[in-house]
Amino acid sequence: MDVNIDRQLRVKNYLEALLKSDKQGAQEVILSLLNQGESVTDIYEHIIKPALYRVGELWESNIITVAQEHIATAITEAIMNQMLAFMITESTGNKTILLGCVENEYHQVGIKMVADLFEVQGWDTHFLGSNTPLNDLIQYAKKINPAVFALSASIYFNLPVLLSMIEKIQNNFPDALILVGGQAFRHGGENLLGSREKVLILHDLYEVNQFLTQST
Protein backbone atom coordinates (compact mmCIF):
# COMPACT_ATOMS: atom_id res chain seq x y z
CA MET A 1 0.00 0.00 0.00
CA ASP A 2 1.19 3.51 -0.83
CA VAL A 3 2.61 5.13 2.30
CA ASN A 4 0.41 8.23 1.92
CA ILE A 5 -2.76 6.16 1.55
CA ASP A 6 -1.77 4.05 4.55
CA ARG A 7 -1.19 7.16 6.65
CA GLN A 8 -4.53 8.64 5.62
CA LEU A 9 -6.20 5.43 6.79
CA ARG A 10 -4.32 5.55 10.09
CA VAL A 11 -5.35 9.18 10.61
CA LYS A 12 -8.96 8.19 9.94
CA ASN A 13 -8.78 5.30 12.42
CA TYR A 14 -7.05 7.42 15.06
CA LEU A 15 -9.54 10.27 14.62
CA GLU A 16 -12.50 7.89 14.90
CA ALA A 17 -11.08 6.47 18.13
CA LEU A 18 -10.63 9.96 19.56
CA LEU A 19 -14.17 11.01 18.68
CA LYS A 20 -15.53 7.87 20.39
CA SER A 21 -13.35 8.54 23.47
CA ASP A 22 -11.77 5.16 22.75
CA LYS A 23 -8.35 5.41 24.38
CA GLN A 24 -7.50 1.76 23.76
CA GLY A 25 -8.41 2.02 20.10
CA ALA A 26 -6.26 5.12 19.70
CA GLN A 27 -3.38 3.39 21.49
CA GLU A 28 -3.64 0.42 19.15
CA VAL A 29 -3.32 2.64 16.09
CA ILE A 30 -0.13 4.22 17.42
CA LEU A 31 1.31 0.96 18.78
CA SER A 32 0.90 -0.75 15.41
CA LEU A 33 2.87 2.06 13.76
CA LEU A 34 5.65 1.81 16.33
CA ASN A 35 5.80 -1.95 15.79
CA GLN A 36 6.18 -1.33 12.05
CA GLY A 37 9.20 0.85 12.72
CA GLU A 38 7.60 4.26 12.17
CA SER A 39 9.59 7.02 13.86
CA VAL A 40 8.07 9.12 16.60
CA THR A 41 8.53 12.18 14.39
CA ASP A 42 6.56 10.56 11.56
CA ILE A 43 3.77 9.50 13.93
CA TYR A 44 3.55 12.95 15.47
CA GLU A 45 3.73 14.77 12.13
CA HIS A 46 1.61 12.52 9.89
CA ILE A 47 -0.90 10.89 12.25
CA ILE A 48 -1.44 12.82 15.46
CA LYS A 49 -1.15 16.38 14.11
CA PRO A 50 -3.61 15.99 11.21
CA ALA A 51 -6.06 14.12 13.44
CA LEU A 52 -6.01 16.90 16.04
CA TYR A 53 -6.29 19.56 13.33
CA ARG A 54 -9.45 17.79 12.19
CA VAL A 55 -10.75 17.67 15.77
CA GLY A 56 -10.25 21.43 15.95
CA GLU A 57 -12.11 21.96 12.68
CA LEU A 58 -15.03 19.85 13.90
CA TRP A 59 -15.20 21.87 17.11
CA GLU A 60 -15.07 25.19 15.23
CA SER A 61 -17.97 23.95 13.07
CA ASN A 62 -19.99 22.96 16.16
CA ILE A 63 -20.02 19.34 15.04
CA ILE A 64 -18.41 18.20 18.29
CA THR A 65 -18.52 19.72 21.76
CA VAL A 66 -15.79 21.31 23.83
CA ALA A 67 -15.89 18.21 26.03
CA GLN A 68 -15.15 15.96 23.04
CA GLU A 69 -12.31 18.21 21.94
CA HIS A 70 -10.84 18.12 25.44
CA ILE A 71 -11.03 14.33 25.76
CA ALA A 72 -9.41 13.90 22.33
CA THR A 73 -6.54 16.10 23.47
CA ALA A 74 -6.27 14.32 26.81
CA ILE A 75 -6.13 10.89 25.16
CA THR A 76 -3.45 12.09 22.77
CA GLU A 77 -1.31 13.60 25.53
CA ALA A 78 -1.57 10.36 27.52
CA ILE A 79 -0.43 8.35 24.51
CA MET A 80 2.46 10.74 23.88
CA ASN A 81 3.58 10.36 27.50
CA GLN A 82 3.50 6.58 27.13
CA MET A 83 5.61 6.79 23.98
CA LEU A 84 8.09 9.10 25.67
CA ALA A 85 8.53 6.70 28.59
CA PHE A 86 9.96 4.10 26.20
CA MET A 87 12.28 6.56 24.46
CA ILE A 88 13.54 8.71 27.29
CA THR A 89 17.25 9.37 27.39
CA GLU A 90 19.13 10.42 30.49
CA SER A 91 19.80 14.13 30.38
CA THR A 92 23.35 15.03 29.44
CA GLY A 93 22.94 18.16 31.55
CA ASN A 94 24.97 20.37 29.24
CA LYS A 95 22.10 21.87 27.19
CA THR A 96 18.93 23.35 28.63
CA ILE A 97 15.76 24.38 26.82
CA LEU A 98 12.64 26.09 28.17
CA LEU A 99 9.41 25.57 26.22
CA GLY A 100 5.89 26.95 26.50
CA CYS A 101 2.93 28.55 24.79
CA VAL A 102 2.46 32.29 24.73
CA GLU A 103 -0.05 33.89 27.08
CA ASN A 104 -3.70 33.16 26.24
CA GLU A 105 -2.75 30.10 24.18
CA TYR A 106 -4.24 26.82 25.38
CA HIS A 107 -3.18 24.42 22.62
CA GLN A 108 -0.04 22.81 24.00
CA VAL A 109 0.20 19.50 22.13
CA GLY A 110 2.40 20.90 19.35
CA ILE A 111 5.00 22.41 21.67
CA LYS A 112 4.83 19.22 23.80
CA MET A 113 5.87 17.28 20.69
CA VAL A 114 8.86 19.59 20.34
CA ALA A 115 9.72 19.12 24.01
CA ASP A 116 9.60 15.34 23.57
CA LEU A 117 12.07 15.43 20.68
CA PHE A 118 14.51 17.52 22.70
CA GLU A 119 14.14 15.27 25.75
CA VAL A 120 14.80 12.13 23.72
CA GLN A 121 18.05 13.70 22.54
CA GLY A 122 19.21 14.19 26.12
CA TRP A 123 18.49 17.89 26.58
CA ASP A 124 17.57 19.19 30.02
CA THR A 125 13.99 19.98 29.04
CA HIS A 126 11.64 22.28 30.95
CA PHE A 127 8.11 22.27 29.53
CA LEU A 128 5.81 24.96 30.96
CA GLY A 129 2.71 24.05 28.97
CA SER A 130 -0.10 26.36 27.89
CA ASN A 131 -0.86 30.01 28.72
CA THR A 132 2.55 30.85 30.15
CA PRO A 133 2.57 34.30 31.82
CA LEU A 134 5.57 36.25 30.58
CA ASN A 135 6.82 37.40 33.98
CA ASP A 136 6.56 33.88 35.39
CA LEU A 137 8.48 32.50 32.41
CA ILE A 138 11.27 35.03 32.92
CA GLN A 139 11.48 34.32 36.65
CA TYR A 140 11.68 30.59 36.06
CA ALA A 141 14.23 31.02 33.28
CA LYS A 142 16.52 32.95 35.61
CA LYS A 143 16.71 29.84 37.79
CA ILE A 144 17.80 27.51 34.99
CA ASN A 145 19.48 29.89 32.49
CA PRO A 146 18.40 28.06 29.32
CA ALA A 147 20.50 28.19 26.18
CA VAL A 148 17.34 27.89 24.08
CA PHE A 149 13.74 29.03 24.43
CA ALA A 150 10.93 27.53 22.35
CA LEU A 151 7.61 29.37 22.08
CA SER A 152 4.40 28.31 20.36
CA ALA A 153 1.59 30.48 18.98
CA SER A 154 -1.44 28.83 17.41
CA ILE A 155 -3.57 31.93 16.90
CA TYR A 156 -2.45 34.63 14.47
CA PHE A 157 -3.84 37.42 16.65
CA ASN A 158 -1.56 36.33 19.49
CA LEU A 159 1.58 37.09 17.50
CA PRO A 160 1.96 40.55 19.10
CA VAL A 161 2.09 38.74 22.46
CA LEU A 162 4.79 36.49 21.04
CA LEU A 163 6.76 39.53 19.89
CA SER A 164 6.57 41.02 23.39
CA MET A 165 7.82 37.75 24.86
CA ILE A 166 10.72 37.64 22.42
CA GLU A 167 11.74 41.19 23.28
CA LYS A 168 11.69 40.59 27.01
CA ILE A 169 13.54 37.29 26.71
CA GLN A 170 16.23 38.94 24.60
CA ASN A 171 16.55 41.77 27.11
CA ASN A 172 17.11 39.30 29.93
CA PHE A 173 18.95 36.55 28.04
CA PRO A 174 20.81 38.21 25.15
CA ASP A 175 22.85 35.09 24.34
CA ALA A 176 19.89 32.70 24.19
CA LEU A 177 18.45 31.34 20.95
CA ILE A 178 14.68 31.57 20.57
CA LEU A 179 12.77 28.99 18.52
CA VAL A 180 9.21 29.85 17.49
CA GLY A 181 6.49 27.95 15.68
CA GLY A 182 2.84 27.01 15.61
CA GLN A 183 -0.19 27.37 13.38
CA ALA A 184 -0.06 31.16 13.61
CA PHE A 185 2.82 31.05 11.14
CA ARG A 186 0.63 29.38 8.53
CA HIS A 187 -1.19 32.70 8.04
CA GLY A 188 1.58 35.20 7.40
CA GLY A 189 3.13 35.33 10.82
CA GLU A 190 6.63 35.24 9.40
CA ASN A 191 6.20 38.69 7.87
CA LEU A 192 5.03 40.14 11.17
CA LEU A 193 7.96 38.61 13.01
CA GLY A 194 10.45 39.97 10.50
CA SER A 195 14.18 39.29 10.65
CA ARG A 196 15.42 39.11 14.22
CA GLU A 197 18.81 38.03 15.44
CA LYS A 198 18.85 34.76 17.38
CA VAL A 199 15.22 33.98 16.48
CA LEU A 200 14.51 30.92 14.34
CA ILE A 201 11.13 29.85 12.96
CA LEU A 202 10.63 26.09 12.79
CA HIS A 203 7.75 25.00 10.57
CA ASP A 204 7.48 21.33 11.47
CA LEU A 205 9.05 18.56 13.53
CA TYR A 206 11.49 17.65 10.77
CA GLU A 207 13.01 21.10 11.07
CA VAL A 208 13.20 20.52 14.83
CA ASN A 209 15.17 17.35 14.15
CA GLN A 210 17.46 19.23 11.78
CA PHE A 211 18.13 21.78 14.50
CA LEU A 212 18.90 19.01 16.98
CA THR A 213 21.28 17.34 14.54
CA GLN A 214 23.13 20.60 13.94
CA SER A 215 23.30 21.28 17.68
CA THR A 216 25.04 18.04 18.62
C-alpha positions, 0 to 999 in steps of 0.5 A: 500500500502507498505510504500516503494512503496508509497514513490517511487510513491511520489518521482516519482510524485514530480520529475515529477512536478519539471522537468515540473517546476510545483510548484503547483504540487510539493506542492500538493505532499508534502501537501498530505504527511503532511496531512497524518501525515508524519514527516518533517524528513521523507519527507525530507529524503525519498521524497525530497532528492531522487528526487533532487539526481535524478535531479542531475543525469539527469543534469550530464547526460545532459538530463536536462539543468542547468536552469531546475536543478536550477528551481527544486532546487528553487521550493524545497527551496520555499516549504521547507520554507513554511513547516518551517513557519508552524513548527517554534518554538520560539528560546530558545536563549540558544543554537546557531548553525552556518551552511553552505557549504564549499567554492566552494560548491553550493548545499545548500539544504541538510544543509538547511534541517539540519538548519530547524530541529535545528530551529524547536527545538528552536535553535538560527539558523544561516544559511549561505548557499552555498560557505561560505568563511572561513574567513567570516565564522570565522568573523561572528562566533565571533559575535555569538559564536556558541556552534555548527558548521555544515558544508556540503560537497557534492563533495569528492574533496572538503574534503581538504577544509572542513579539513582546515575549521575544523582546523581554527574553532577549533583554534578559537573556541576550545570548539565548536562541529563541525557537518559534512555531505554531499554526499562527505562522501558517497565516503570514506570521513570518512577515510580522515577526520579520528578521530578528537576530537569534530567532529561528522559525521552525515550521514542522518537527522535521526542522526541529530534528534538523536543529537538533542534529546541527546542535550536537 
